[in-house]
Amino acid sequence: MFDKMRIKEHMEIAGKNGQHVGTVDKVEGDRIKMTKTDSGDSRHHYIEMDLVDRVEDNRIYLKVDEPTAQDMKV
């Protein structure tokens, strides 16, 4: 289990395969708001907190791989 208080602005979000998914803008409730620069459409997207597997070395690793995470962004 991870402590969501460890998630900070500008941390990288990676899929379980290690590929880049996005960058943290901030935490809003039980979701991670990602920066617009990684979106491709100049909009903020979100990842649900329950997709986070662990926080390690200033990087957030998800329980799913990068392609699946891209499909799950809202």
Secondary structure, DSSP 8 states (H G I E B T S, - for coil): ---GGG--TT-EEE-TTS-EEEEEEEEETTEEEE-GGGTSSSS--EEEGGGEEEEETTEEEESS-HHHHHHH--
